[in-house]
Amino acid sequence: MQKFIVYQGPINHVGTMNLQTLVLSAVKDGATELCLLLCSGGGDVTSGIGIFNFLKSLPVQISIHNFGMCGSIAATMFLAGARRTTAKASMFSLHAATYVDGSRVAQVSENTSLISAPFRQIAHWDDDRIQKYFSSGLEQYISPDDSVEFGMAHEVLDLEIPEGAEILNVFVP
């Protein structure tokens, strides 16, 4: 049984906890496949890495579809899907993690190696590509076609949810 879960909004603690609750409930209800429809400009690294690892640990098939913008930590979350697709009218954006306050504001954070690790492990990026997309706080954009070429997505397609499919929506404050 397949269920669809929509996450649209910032990656934050409450949104990811609500996603986790819906996913656990779907698995408990017998779902064997989950499709996460993801559209987010990013947000909290801690929440995003937690969801990435949570989704990778599940005993069900996870597919993730980018249906708009998948940026920053949301792009890392995207790589948790065993099957990854992206809409024709979509985009990915990447940058280094930076400090947002304190004495190191705007400097590259050590979290950058954490958020870039799945790109090495799953998309098989080399040092040059990691350096290009994760060396500064400036946004670097990746088109749908390039995301396939770069090993992030498997296919560019406009997803069609089957009639009668169960669709769950994550509340993201």
Secondary structure, DSSP 8 states (H G I E B T S, - for coil): -EEEEEEES-B-HHHHHHHHHHHHHHHHTT-SEEEEEEEE--B-HHHHHHHHHHHHH-SSEEEEEEEEEEETHHHHHHTT-SEEEE-SS-EEEE---B--SSTTTTSB-THHHHHHHHHHHTS---HHHHHHHHSSSS-EEE-HHHHHHTTS-SEE------TT-EEEE----
